[in-house]
């Protein structure tokens, strides 16, 4: 995200699919504090180590923590995967200071891949990927599934929208490949037509 020279890109879009929750959060928090704008998509596909039953028990214990006299004062228990991830990042940032509040304002989180991010290059974070960080055979669960178990009602809606998006992406990719093939074919035809004139053009080519 931040290059060795310290030059930052305008905005980094991270595809959170199969990244470990804590590791991704810590890396994103560090980037936000250094001034990077970060957008995290597909939060429902974030992985947590430990099976679904264990994670659900932990979350239900967390839901019982509240202020006795006025529960609306906090703590606030988010059910949506994007908000759970946002809260995890918030815990790694001094969000009550001006610097921390400004850093947290640079973060955007979404379930699925909404426009315009469906047409933007998305990054992964190798240091947080499940395949590289979770030992083989260890149990894990996805944040979207956990959220559904504890009261998030949009799990099926997001799945349907994602399937539609993938279909559109597939069509667009096939079209892109077809255009690339036609371009190569057109270049070959042009070379055959030009023939000996190519040597003259080579001298003035960039």
N, C-alpha and C positions, 0 to 999 in steps of 0.2 A: 504494500500500500504506500508506504513512504520509502522512496528510493534512498540509496546510500548518500546521495548528494543533499538529501533533505527536501527535495522538490516533491510536492504533493500533487496528485491529480485532483481535478475539480470535484469529482464524486466517485466513490468506489461502490459498486453493487456486488454484494456477496450473496451467493447461492448457499443457503444454510443446510441444504439436504445432506444428511448423514454426517454432520459435524457434532462433536461432543459439546454439550451445553456450556459447561464451565470454562473449557479451554477457549471456545469461540468468544465467549463473553469477555474474558480477560484480554484477549488480543484486540477485540473491538474497542474495549474501554481505553486501552493504551493509545490506540489510533485517534480516538475522539479527543483525548487530552492533548495530543500533539497537534490538533487543529484540522484533522481530516474529516470530511463529510462522508458518512457511511450509511448505505441503504442495505438492509438485510431482508431478503425475500425467502419464501418457502420455510417460514419458521415452524410450521406444523411437522416438518420432516427432520427437525433437530433430534439428536439421539441423547438419551440419558443412560448411564451405566446402571445396571440393576434391572431386574424383571419388572413387568407392569404391575403385578400385585404388590410388590415391595414399595414401588414408587407411589402407588395409589394410597397405601397405608400411611406413608410419610406425608402426603399432601393432605389427607383427611385430618391428620394430627395438626397440621398447620392451619387448616380451616377453623379449628376449635379455638385458636388463639385470637382473642378479641378483647376490647375494652368492655368491662361488665356493665358500667352505667350508661355508656353511649357507644354501641358497636360501630356506628358510622364514623367515629373519630379515628378508627384504625385498629390494627393494621388492615389494609385493603387487600383482599384476596382475589387476584386476577385469575380468570379461567381461560382466556384466549391465549394460544401459544405465543403470539407476538408480544403480548403484554407480560407474559411470564419471562420471556427472554429480556424484554426491556427492563423489568424489575431486577433481574439478575445483573445486568450491566450497571444499573443505577447503584447497586450495592458495592460496585467496584470503583465508583467515582465519588469524589467529595461533593455531592450534588447540592449541598446547602451553601456552598460558596459560589461567588459569581463565576469563577473559572469552571467549576464543576457543572453549574447550571447551563453555561454556554456550551460546554462539551456535550451534555446530554441533549441539548437542542439540535445538535448536528447529527443525531441518530434518527433514522426512520426505519420502522419495522412493519412487515406485512406477512399475512398468510397468502400462499399462492404467489403468482407473479403478475401483479396488476400492470396495466399500461401506465406509463411508457416503458417500464422496465423489462417488458417481454421482448423489446427490440433492442436492448442494450446488452453489451458484453458483460457477462457475469463471472465473477472470480470465485475461486475456492481458497481456503486457508489450510495448507498442508499440515501445519502444526496442530490443527484441531480435528482432522479427519478421523472418523471412526476406524477405518481400515488400518490406519497407521498408529492409532493411540489405544484402542481397546484390544486386549489380548484375545487370541483366538479361543472360541468356546465360551467366553463370558457373556452373560445375559445383558440385554439392553432393551429399551423401549423407546418409542417415538413420542415426542411431545404432543403431537396432535391427538394421538390415541389416549394419552393420559388426560388431556384437557376434556376430551369427550366423556371420559369416565367421571370427571369431577364437576360437570355441568356446562361445558361449552356446547352450544347447540348448532354450530355451523360446519361441523366436520364433513358431513355428506355433501353440503353445498359447495364447499371448497374443492372436494374431490371431483365433483362434476365439472366445475369451472376449469380445473387443471387438465382434465381429460380433453375438453374442448380446445384449450390453449395448445396442448401438445399436437392435436390434429392439425390446427392451423399452422403450427411451426413446421410440421412434417411436409405439408403442401408447399410452404414457402421455401423450405430447404431443397425439395425436389426441383422446384422452378429455378432456384439459384444454380443448381448443378447443371440443369439443361442449358441455361444461358451461358455458363462457363464452357460447356462442350461446343456450343454454336460459335462462341468467340474463337476458340482454338481452330475450329474448322474454317472459319472466315479468314483467319490469319494465314493459314496454309494456302488457301485459294489466292489470297492477295500476293503472297510470295511467289507462287507459280506464275501469276500474271506479270508481275514486275520483272522477274528473271534477272537479266544483266543489270538492270537499273538499281538493284539493291546495293551494289558496290559503290555507286555514286552517292546514294542516300546514306550509306554507313558513315561517310566522312562528316556529315552534318547532324547525325543522330546524337541525342543526349544519352 
